[in-house]
């Protein structure tokens, strides 16, 4: 399995300057998350709350993974400096600015979100909204590029299509969380520690599950590319995982917007979550079961002069 993972990571190696830049930005954000985890261990403090080391950690981790997965998609598309650099500048620029502003506010000891206590704080929060919008615009541009030019193994196509879709769902939920947080701030005059839907619905969990679907499916696509499954078996495995993750996202979002905590599950929802999770996990098990049996998988690459084609690595 270790050899399979190394080979899968080699398959995702950058092949262009814009892809390399996006990967680098993602690694910078992941490194920032690790550093702030260490700061939290030393400094302590509450995990939850409007002012917490959790924010630079979780936002750095989430946006770092987003950049890496978007970079992987770039590698499956025909080389195009215009498209590639547009995506990299938008997604990486917006993500770095967003995480950077959140980090600065935590080091200042003030809330990053919903904070307009001073003109500087208000400017930071407004800039954060612009940064998120910029990053999401980059994801949309990447989606358009993929819709126009992506041709290749079915597992990759499914992972990209569904992954980008659930990422946009996560972005929409994030926007709704901002609107609800602003309403709570105006109502109570203080920055809320957490944004809930109704009595106890976890908008944060719904946001996280949908936002990270792209990374889950991208990792599966990489593992399937080095698995011992047949071409048809790889496609079926990805379709099962995609259906499972779609159901998982829908159930978590429905639970949240029903105003119910995840610990307050109706029986049907609980069964659905178990089945959906199983549908996601089983393809990973199948992907690593016969690792190495197909060391030279077909992978979509790009030729600068002839467009897309498939060939062996």
DRENNUNU-744642 format. One line per field, with one value per residue (C-alpha): residue number from 1; residue in one letter; x, y, z. Coordinates in steps of 0.1 Angstrom, whole numbers, padded with zeros to 4 digits. Layout:
// DRENNUNU-744642
marba: [NUM	...]
torkol: [A	...]
u: [X	...]
v: [Y	...]
w: [Z	...]
This chain:
// DRENNUNU-744642
marba: [1	2	3	4	5	6	7	8	9	10	11	12	13	14	15	16	17	18	19	20	21	22	23	24	25	26	27	28	29	30	31	32	33	34	35	36	37	38	39	40	41	42	43	44	45	46	47	48	49	50	51	52	53	54	55	56	57	58	59	60	61	62	63	64	65	66	67	68	69	70	71	72	73	74	75	76	77	78	79	80	81	82	83	84	85	86	87	88	89	90	91	92	93	94	95	96	97	98	99	100	101	102	103	104	105	106	107	108	109	110	111	112	113	114	115	116	117	118	119	120	121	122	123	124	125	126	127	128	129	130	131	132	133	134	135	136	137	138	139	140	141	142	143	144	145	146	147	148	149	150	151	152	153	154	155	156	157	158	159	160	161	162	163	164	165	166	167	168	169	170	171	172	173	174	175	176	177	178	179	180	181	182	183	184	185	186	187	188	189	190	191	192	193	194	195	196	197	198	199	200	201	202	203	204	205	206	207	208	209	210	211	212	213	214	215	216	217	218	219	220	221	222	223	224	225	226	227	228	229	230	231	232	233	234	235	236	237	238	239	240	241	242	243	244	245	246	247	248	249	250	251	252	253	254	255	256	257	258	259	260	261	262	263	264	265	266	267	268	269	270	271	272	273	274	275	276	277	278	279	280	281	282	283	284	285	286	287	288	289	290	291	292	293	294	295	296	297	298	299	300	301	302	303	304	305	306	307	308	309	310	311	312	313]
torkol: [X	X	X	X	X	X	X	X	X	X	X	X	X	X	X	X	X	X	X	X	X	X	X	X	X	X	X	X	X	X	X	X	X	X	X	X	X	X	X	X	X	X	X	X	X	X	X	X	X	X	X	X	X	X	X	X	X	X	X	X	X	X	X	X	X	X	X	X	X	X	X	X	X	X	X	X	X	X	X	X	X	X	X	X	X	X	X	X	X	X	X	X	X	X	X	X	X	X	X	X	X	X	X	X	X	X	X	X	X	X	X	X	X	X	X	X	X	X	X	X	X	X	X	X	X	X	X	X	X	X	X	X	X	X	X	X	X	X	X	X	X	X	X	X	X	X	X	X	X	X	X	X	X	X	X	X	X	X	X	X	X	X	X	X	X	X	X	X	X	X	X	X	X	X	X	X	X	X	X	X	X	X	X	X	X	X	X	X	X	X	X	X	X	X	X	X	X	X	X	X	X	X	X	X	X	X	X	X	X	X	X	X	X	X	X	X	X	X	X	X	X	X	X	X	X	X	X	X	X	X	X	X	X	X	X	X	X	X	X	X	X	X	X	X	X	X	X	X	X	X	X	X	X	X	X	X	X	X	X	X	X	X	X	X	X	X	X	X	X	X	X	X	X	X	X	X	X	X	X	X	X	X	X	X	X	X	X	X	X	X	X	X	X	X	X	X	X	X	X	X	X	X	X	X	X	X	X	X	X	X	X	X	X]
u: [0000	0029	0043	0009	0006	0040	0031	-0002	0015	0040	0011	-0001	0034	0032	0037	0034	0044	0009	0002	0035	0026	-0008	0008	0033	0006	-0013	0018	0024	-0011	-0008	0025	0009	-0018	0008	0027	-0004	-0012	0021	0013	-0020	-0003	0021	-0002	-0034	-0068	-0102	-0107	-0141	-0150	-0147	-0110	-0092	-0060	-0084	-0092	-0058	-0054	-0086	-0087	-0051	-0057	-0090	-0077	-0044	-0062	-0084	-0054	-0037	-0069	-0074	-0038	-0045	-0074	-0051	-0028	-0056	-0064	-0046	-0019	-0031	-0012	-0042	-0066	-0040	-0026	-0061	-0072	-0040	-0040	-0077	-0078	-0044	-0046	-0080	-0071	-0038	-0054	-0083	-0061	-0036	-0062	-0077	-0042	-0034	-0067	-0059	-0025	-0041	-0064	-0096	-0124	-0118	-0154	-0184	-0160	-0165	-0155	-0129	-0124	-0095	-0115	-0143	-0118	-0104	-0138	-0147	-0115	-0121	-0154	-0136	-0109	-0135	-0153	-0121	-0112	-0147	-0145	-0113	-0131	-0159	-0133	-0117	-0151	-0157	-0122	-0129	-0163	-0148	-0116	-0115	-0113	-0099	-0105	-0140	-0129	-0111	-0140	-0165	-0142	-0137	-0173	-0188	-0159	-0162	-0200	-0200	-0172	-0196	-0223	-0199	-0192	-0230	-0233	-0204	-0222	-0253	-0233	-0219	-0254	-0267	-0236	-0242	-0278	-0268	-0242	-0267	-0293	-0271	-0244	-0216	-0197	-0212	-0190	-0207	-0233	-0261	-0292	-0324	-0320	-0288	-0281	-0244	-0239	-0201	-0203	-0224	-0199	-0169	-0184	-0194	-0162	-0139	-0157	-0132	-0102	-0118	-0127	-0094	-0075	-0097	-0091	-0053	-0054	-0077	-0051	-0026	-0050	-0053	-0090	-0100	-0110	-0147	-0140	-0123	-0153	-0178	-0158	-0157	-0194	-0203	-0181	-0195	-0231	-0221	-0205	-0235	-0259	-0236	-0235	-0272	-0280	-0256	-0269	-0305	-0298	-0282	-0310	-0336	-0321	-0310	-0276	-0258	-0263	-0301	-0305	-0338	-0335	-0338	-0310	-0287	-0291	-0286	-0254	-0240	-0248	-0235	-0202	-0199	-0203	-0174	-0151	-0155	-0141	-0110	-0106	-0109	-0085	-0057	-0065	-0044	-0020	0007	-0009	-0012	0020	0014	-0021	-0036	-0036	-0049	-0022	-0018	0003	0010	0004	-0021	-0045	-0055	-0047	-0041	-0009	0011	0033]
v: [0000	0024	0017	0023	0056	0067	0058	0076	0107	0104	0104	0137	0153	0188	0191	0229	0261	0271	0236	0238	0272	0260	0230	0252	0276	0246	0233	0267	0267	0232	0241	0271	0248	0226	0255	0269	0235	0237	0272	0260	0231	0255	0285	0265	0282	0270	0250	0266	0303	0334	0338	0305	0290	0265	0290	0294	0256	0245	0272	0265	0228	0231	0257	0239	0207	0226	0240	0206	0190	0219	0214	0177	0187	0210	0181	0161	0189	0199	0225	0260	0289	0312	0288	0275	0307	0322	0294	0295	0333	0333	0302	0305	0343	0342	0313	0328	0361	0345	0324	0352	0376	0350	0343	0380	0385	0356	0369	0402	0384	0396	0377	0373	0368	0392	0417	0454	0468	0491	0504	0480	0450	0459	0463	0428	0412	0428	0417	0382	0382	0394	0367	0339	0352	0353	0317	0305	0323	0304	0271	0281	0289	0255	0239	0255	0245	0209	0209	0221	0201	0172	0138	0107	0078	0077	0077	0109	0125	0115	0126	0160	0166	0156	0170	0205	0203	0195	0221	0247	0234	0239	0275	0282	0269	0290	0321	0312	0308	0343	0357	0340	0351	0387	0384	0370	0397	0424	0409	0403	0429	0403	0380	0345	0316	0293	0296	0271	0265	0264	0249	0229	0223	0222	0244	0241	0203	0205	0231	0209	0176	0192	0213	0182	0159	0168	0157	0124	0116	0128	0105	0076	0084	0084	0051	0035	0045	0022	-0005	-0041	-0035	-0037	-0006	-0014	-0022	0011	0030	0011	0017	0054	0056	0038	0062	0092	0080	0074	0108	0125	0107	0115	0152	0153	0137	0158	0190	0180	0172	0206	0225	0206	0223	0190	0181	0151	0133	0137	0114	0099	0062	0065	0092	0071	0041	0063	0077	0042	0030	0061	0060	0023	0031	0056	0033	0001	0014	0026	-0010	-0024	0001	-0009	-0047	-0056	-0026	-0028	-0053	-0026	-0005	0014	0028	0049	0085	0116	0140	0169	0176	0212	0209	0182	0186	0158	0122	0091	0073	0052	0069]
w: [0000	0007	-0027	-0043	-0025	-0036	-0072	-0069	-0057	-0086	-0109	-0094	-0099	-0114	-0151	-0155	-0138	-0128	-0114	-0094	-0081	-0069	-0052	-0035	-0022	-0008	0010	0025	0039	0053	0069	0085	0099	0114	0129	0145	0159	0177	0189	0203	0221	0237	0243	0251	0250	0240	0208	0201	0203	0182	0191	0189	0174	0158	0131	0115	0119	0103	0076	0067	0065	0045	0020	0016	0006	-0017	-0035	-0038	-0052	-0077	-0088	-0094	-0116	-0136	-0142	-0158	-0182	-0215	-0208	-0212	-0196	-0199	-0181	-0158	-0145	-0142	-0119	-0099	-0094	-0084	-0062	-0046	-0042	-0026	-0003	0008	0016	0034	0057	0061	0074	0097	0111	0116	0135	0158	0165	0173	0197	0181	0162	0125	0114	0119	0136	0128	0162	0146	0111	0107	0118	0094	0066	0074	0074	0041	0026	0038	0019	-0012	-0008	-0005	-0036	-0055	-0046	-0055	-0088	-0094	-0087	-0111	-0138	-0132	-0135	-0169	-0181	-0170	-0186	-0219	-0221	-0196	-0214	-0198	-0175	-0162	-0125	-0130	-0148	-0121	-0093	-0110	-0118	-0085	-0065	-0079	-0076	-0038	-0034	-0047	-0024	0004	-0008	-0008	0027	0038	0024	0043	0075	0070	0065	0096	0116	0106	0116	0150	0155	0148	0170	0201	0196	0200	0177	0179	0190	0165	0138	0141	0120	0140	0175	0170	0133	0126	0095	0101	0097	0066	0052	0060	0045	0012	0010	0013	-0011	-0039	-0018	-0009	-0045	-0059	-0036	-0046	-0083	-0077	-0058	-0085	-0111	-0094	-0083	-0096	-0107	-0143	-0161	-0156	-0119	-0114	-0129	-0108	-0077	-0083	-0092	-0059	-0039	-0057	-0050	-0014	-0009	-0025	-0002	0028	0020	0014	0047	0067	0051	0056	0092	0098	0080	0100	0130	0146	0160	0146	0179	0174	0144	0132	0127	0089	0088	0109	0087	0056	0070	0077	0042	0026	0046	0037	0000	0003	0023	0004	-0029	-0010	0003	-0032	-0046	-0023	-0021	-0051	-0052	-0077	-0101	-0127	-0123	-0156	-0156	-0184	-0174	-0192	-0201	-0224	-0255	-0261	-0298	-0303	-0273	-0250	-0254	-0232	-0230	-0205	-0180]
